[in-house]
Amino acid sequence: MRQSNMLIPTLREVPKEAEIASHQLLLKAGYIRKLASGVYNFLPLGKKVLRNLENIVREEMDRAGAQEIQMPSLQPAELWETSGRWDTMGLELMRLNDRHERPFALGATHEEVVTSLIRDEINSYKKLPLTVYQIQTKYRDEKRPRFGLLRGREFLMKDAYSFHEDFESLDETYNQLFNAYKRVFERCGLNFRAVIADSGAMGGKDTHEFMVLSDVGEDTIAYSDTSDYAANVEMAPVVTQYEQSNEEAKPLEKVETPNAKTMQEVADYLGHSLAEGMKAIMFKVDERLVLVVTRGDHEVNDVKVKNLFDAGIVELATEQETIDAVGAGFGSLGPINVPESVEVIADHAVKSLHNATCGANENGYHFKNVNPDRDFEINQYADLRFIEEGDPSPDGQGTIQFAKGIEVGHVFKLGSLYADKLGASFLNQQGRSQNYVMGCYGIGVTRTLAAVVEQYHDDNGMFWPDSLVPFDVHIINLNAKKEEQVEVAEQVYEQLQSKGFDVLYDDRQERAGVKFNDSDLIGVTHRVTVGKRAGEGYVEYKHRKTGEQQDIHIDELVDFLKTLHS
């Protein structure tokens, strides 16, 4: 492709809203252009990289035995109402009515659609297991789209769904798709970790996320410093053993704590450390009130609370709801004298506290010398806090460290959740009706593209891995006004194309500095410059990432480049 004819609108300045490298560089290099908040056009370079990425995904999905289909983006509301997700998906689900006032959703995901499809088409175990997938645009009404392609309202996703007779079959396919995902991200050249995760609104139990390590990641990975253990920080269990104090229990004492509401303010006022206090937070768990108590220096993990109760929705209670329930607002809550209508649960660390402090359920007052069992009862002790750096690794090997990650893939074992709700069944080997066991597997294709740029860039622009690079070779003619250079550049261009190379040829009437800057910005791995030695039959080769340079005779250029691509 001649660069003079190609739509590559590079920029010298980047819009202020572009906060991270991938967003800045994809805009600056002319790969994407913003249409609206969280909605982007893909220009020719961006589309070429996207196609390369899609091909990798397709090859690995096909290799794993999945079959490609295409499902509608426009989905009738009744499917979502039947599954119960019309309400639980919340405001992120884009909804609309047709001219007959029938409600629809723009597909954020396709569990309901694919379950209804297979329910209506497959009725025998003889067709199982079955895995289908699609690569399709998805829609989510993000409250705050940001970071370019990493958090958008319209994005490209590969979603796959597997249907099984039993969990043994699901486990087998899950492992096959898990390994397929590893191959996809390895072929993209990414530094990533597969981590234990929460299923969130998707449902199901066993699930893993594939996280690309990056400082701009919005997720935190907890990993062992000596083993392969890795989990989303929300899912990492705490296995710390807490020592019991031998100190004599002191009499319970109620004290005034004016203007002290936060744990730090209370600790400073009463002269103790955060670890010697109890933090109490009121949650609504599927509409019932639950008071969650942790040690003062620990943070409540609402995902663990949700999983403990197997709840659909967990959210903070409002201050008025809290006052109505226990007679006090935020900052004065504690586990003593809590009404029976409120369930009280506590993290394991609370049980080891001795002569601690907690809110008195009276505004402006706290208790001192609080001791569990003597002064209050807990309905249930459980692991309810976020793991912290330095905690023992849950697998018993090493200690926990944190890293930031970009989620690019997620695999779920859904079980029969959607089959039960949508009545999706088949006849098993005994001739009885049985609901499907299902799995779900997603890759954020456009997110993966952005994640690659986060790991593959320098101060001058991008440098793509060979598997994704938009062109095999970038030819630059330094001086389009010199006939000798033009002739050699044209000769090299035709020669490389005839040998199967996908070539970008910069034939523009631009200064050399502009061409070099654009070449570095675009990030094609192999650059061939036709310059002063053109009359001798020599061109200059440069590797975009390493900066390696050498002069090569044009008669040897094809073999040289083939060696690099082998």
ChimeraX attribute file (.defattr): number of C-alpha atoms within 10 A of each C-alpha:
attribute: neighborCount
match mode: 1-to-1
recipient: residues
	/A:1	15
	/A:2	13
	/A:3	16
	/A:4	13
	/A:5	11
	/A:6	14
	/A:7	12
	/A:8	19
	/A:9	14
	/A:10	18
	/A:11	15
	/A:12	8
	/A:13	9
	/A:14	16
	/A:15	11
	/A:16	7
	/A:17	11
	/A:18	16
	/A:19	14
	/A:20	16
	/A:21	23
	/A:22	26
	/A:23	23
	/A:24	20
	/A:25	26
	/A:26	27
	/A:27	22
	/A:28	23
	/A:29	24
	/A:30	21
	/A:31	23
	/A:32	23
	/A:33	17
	/A:34	12
	/A:35	9
	/A:36	11
	/A:37	14
	/A:38	22
	/A:39	17
	/A:40	17
	/A:41	13
	/A:42	16
	/A:43	16
	/A:44	16
	/A:45	21
	/A:46	22
	/A:47	15
	/A:48	17
	/A:49	21
	/A:50	20
	/A:51	15
	/A:52	16
	/A:53	22
	/A:54	19
	/A:55	15
	/A:56	18
	/A:57	23
	/A:58	20
	/A:59	13
	/A:60	19
	/A:61	24
	/A:62	16
	/A:63	13
	/A:64	18
	/A:65	14
	/A:66	21
	/A:67	16
	/A:68	15
	/A:69	11
	/A:70	10
	/A:71	15
	/A:72	11
	/A:73	18
	/A:74	14
	/A:75	21
	/A:76	19
	/A:77	18
	/A:78	15
	/A:79	20
	/A:80	21
	/A:81	14
	/A:82	14
	/A:83	18
	/A:84	13
	/A:85	16
	/A:86	17
	/A:87	11
	/A:88	15
	/A:89	15
	/A:90	11
	/A:91	13
	/A:92	14
	/A:93	20
	/A:94	17
	/A:95	18
	/A:96	16
	/A:97	12
	/A:98	8
	/A:99	7
	/A:100	6
	/A:101	8
	/A:102	11
	/A:103	14
	/A:104	19
	/A:105	20
	/A:106	20
	/A:107	23
	/A:108	22
	/A:109	21
	/A:110	20
	/A:111	23
	/A:112	22
	/A:113	20
	/A:114	18
	/A:115	23
	/A:116	17
	/A:117	13
	/A:118	18
	/A:119	18
	/A:120	12
	/A:121	9
	/A:122	17
	/A:123	17
	/A:124	17
	/A:125	20
	/A:126	12
	/A:127	12
	/A:128	18
	/A:129	18
	/A:130	18
	/A:131	23
	/A:132	20
	/A:133	23
	/A:134	20
	/A:135	21
	/A:136	18
	/A:137	18
	/A:138	20
	/A:139	21
	/A:140	22
	/A:141	18
	/A:142	17
	/A:143	11
	/A:144	11
	/A:145	18
	/A:146	18
	/A:147	20
	/A:148	27
	/A:149	26
	/A:150	26
	/A:151	18
	/A:152	25
	/A:153	23
	/A:154	20
	/A:155	21
	/A:156	20
	/A:157	24
	/A:158	22
	/A:159	24
	/A:160	25
	/A:161	24
	/A:162	26
	/A:163	28
	/A:164	24
	/A:165	24
	/A:166	17
	/A:167	17
	/A:168	11
	/A:169	16
	/A:170	21
	/A:171	15
	/A:172	12
	/A:173	23
	/A:174	23
	/A:175	13
	/A:176	16
	/A:177	25
	/A:178	21
	/A:179	13
	/A:180	19
	/A:181	25
	/A:182	19
	/A:183	15
	/A:184	21
	/A:185	24
	/A:186	12
	/A:187	17
	/A:188	22
	/A:189	17
	/A:190	21
	/A:191	14
	/A:192	18
	/A:193	22
	/A:194	23
	/A:195	24
	/A:196	23
	/A:197	23
	/A:198	25
	/A:199	19
	/A:200	13
	/A:201	12
	/A:202	17
	/A:203	17
	/A:204	19
	/A:205	15
	/A:206	17
	/A:207	20
	/A:208	23
	/A:209	26
	/A:210	26
	/A:211	29
	/A:212	25
	/A:213	22
	/A:214	18
	/A:215	15
	/A:216	17
	/A:217	19
	/A:218	13
	/A:219	19
	/A:220	19
	/A:221	28
	/A:222	26
	/A:223	25
	/A:224	24
	/A:225	17
	/A:226	12
	/A:227	13
	/A:228	12
	/A:229	21
	/A:230	27
	/A:231	25
	/A:232	25
	/A:233	22
	/A:234	20
	/A:235	20
	/A:236	26
	/A:237	18
	/A:238	19
	/A:239	15
	/A:240	14
	/A:241	11
	/A:242	12
	/A:243	10
	/A:244	11
	/A:245	11
	/A:246	7
	/A:247	8
	/A:248	8
	/A:249	14
	/A:250	13
	/A:251	12
	/A:252	16
	/A:253	11
	/A:254	16
	/A:255	15
	/A:256	14
	/A:257	18
	/A:258	13
	/A:259	13
	/A:260	20
	/A:261	20
	/A:262	14
	/A:263	24
	/A:264	16
	/A:265	16
	/A:266	25
	/A:267	19
	/A:268	13
	/A:269	13
	/A:270	16
	/A:271	10
	/A:272	14
	/A:273	15
	/A:274	20
	/A:275	19
	/A:276	20
	/A:277	28
	/A:278	25
	/A:279	28
	/A:280	25
	/A:281	19
	/A:282	26
	/A:283	23
	/A:284	18
	/A:285	21
	/A:286	15
	/A:287	13
	/A:288	12
	/A:289	21
	/A:290	21
	/A:291	23
	/A:292	26
	/A:293	29
	/A:294	25
	/A:295	27
	/A:296	24
	/A:297	14
	/A:298	19
	/A:299	15
	/A:300	22
	/A:301	19
	/A:302	19
	/A:303	19
	/A:304	20
	/A:305	21
	/A:306	18
	/A:307	16
	/A:308	12
	/A:309	11
	/A:310	12
	/A:311	13
	/A:312	14
	/A:313	14
	/A:314	21
	/A:315	14
	/A:316	15
	/A:317	20
	/A:318	14
	/A:319	13
	/A:320	12
	/A:321	17
	/A:322	23
	/A:323	17
	/A:324	11
	/A:325	18
	/A:326	19
	/A:327	17
	/A:328	22
	/A:329	21
	/A:330	19
	/A:331	25
	/A:332	26
	/A:333	29
	/A:334	27
	/A:335	27
	/A:336	18
	/A:337	12
	/A:338	19
	/A:339	12
	/A:340	8
	/A:341	11
	/A:342	17
	/A:343	18
	/A:344	24
	/A:345	22
	/A:346	26
	/A:347	21
	/A:348	22
	/A:349	24
	/A:350	25
	/A:351	18
	/A:352	15
	/A:353	22
	/A:354	20
	/A:355	19
	/A:356	25
	/A:357	31
	/A:358	28
	/A:359	29
	/A:360	25
	/A:361	25
	/A:362	17
	/A:363	21
	/A:364	18
	/A:365	23
	/A:366	26
	/A:367	22
	/A:368	20
	/A:369	19
	/A:370	27
	/A:371	20
	/A:372	17
	/A:373	9
	/A:374	9
	/A:375	13
	/A:376	15
	/A:377	15
	/A:378	19
	/A:379	9
	/A:380	12
	/A:381	16
	/A:382	15
	/A:383	21
	/A:384	27
	/A:385	26
	/A:386	19
	/A:387	27
	/A:388	17
	/A:389	14
	/A:390	13
	/A:391	16
	/A:392	21
	/A:393	26
	/A:394	20
	/A:395	14
	/A:396	12
	/A:397	14
	/A:398	17
	/A:399	19
	/A:400	22
	/A:401	18
	/A:402	19
	/A:403	15
	/A:404	18
	/A:405	22
	/A:406	25
	/A:407	26
	/A:408	24
	/A:409	25
	/A:410	24
	/A:411	27
	/A:412	24
	/A:413	26
	/A:414	25
	/A:415	23
	/A:416	23
	/A:417	17
	/A:418	25
	/A:419	24
	/A:420	15
	/A:421	16
	/A:422	19
	/A:423	16
	/A:424	22
	/A:425	24
	/A:426	25
	/A:427	17
	/A:428	17
	/A:429	12
	/A:430	8
	/A:431	10
	/A:432	10
	/A:433	14
	/A:434	22
	/A:435	24
	/A:436	30
	/A:437	25
	/A:438	29
	/A:439	27
	/A:440	26
	/A:441	24
	/A:442	22
	/A:443	24
	/A:444	21
	/A:445	25
	/A:446	26
	/A:447	21
	/A:448	26
	/A:449	21
	/A:450	24
	/A:451	28
	/A:452	24
	/A:453	21
	/A:454	24
	/A:455	20
	/A:456	19
	/A:457	19
	/A:458	15
	/A:459	9
	/A:460	14
	/A:461	24
	/A:462	28
	/A:463	26
	/A:464	24
	/A:465	19
	/A:466	17
	/A:467	15
	/A:468	24
	/A:469	23
	/A:470	26
	/A:471	22
	/A:472	20
	/A:473	21
	/A:474	25
	/A:475	27
	/A:476	26
	/A:477	27
	/A:478	24
	/A:479	19
	/A:480	19
	/A:481	10
	/A:482	12
	/A:483	10
	/A:484	16
	/A:485	23
	/A:486	19
	/A:487	16
	/A:488	21
	/A:489	27
	/A:490	15
	/A:491	12
	/A:492	22
	/A:493	23
	/A:494	13
	/A:495	16
	/A:496	18
	/A:497	14
	/A:498	10
	/A:499	10
	/A:500	9
	/A:501	18
	/A:502	16
	/A:503	23
	/A:504	23
	/A:505	24
	/A:506	25
	/A:507	21
	/A:508	17
	/A:509	13
	/A:510	13
	/A:511	11
	/A:512	16
	/A:513	10
	/A:514	9
	/A:515	18
	/A:516	16
	/A:517	14
	/A:518	22
	/A:519	25
	/A:520	21
	/A:521	24
	/A:522	28
	/A:523	26
	/A:524	26
	/A:525	24
	/A:526	23
	/A:527	25
	/A:528	24
	/A:529	22
	/A:530	27
	/A:531	21
	/A:532	16
	/A:533	15
	/A:534	20
	/A:535	13
	/A:536	10
	/A:537	15
	/A:538	21
	/A:539	28
	/A:540	20
	/A:541	22
	/A:542	18
	/A:543	16
	/A:544	21
	/A:545	18
	/A:546	9
	/A:547	9
	/A:548	9
	/A:549	13
	/A:550	11
	/A:551	15
	/A:552	15
	/A:553	15
	/A:554	21
	/A:555	12
	/A:556	10
	/A:557	19
	/A:558	15
	/A:559	11
	/A:560	14
	/A:561	16
	/A:562	11
	/A:563	9
	/A:564	9
	/A:565	11
	/A:566	5
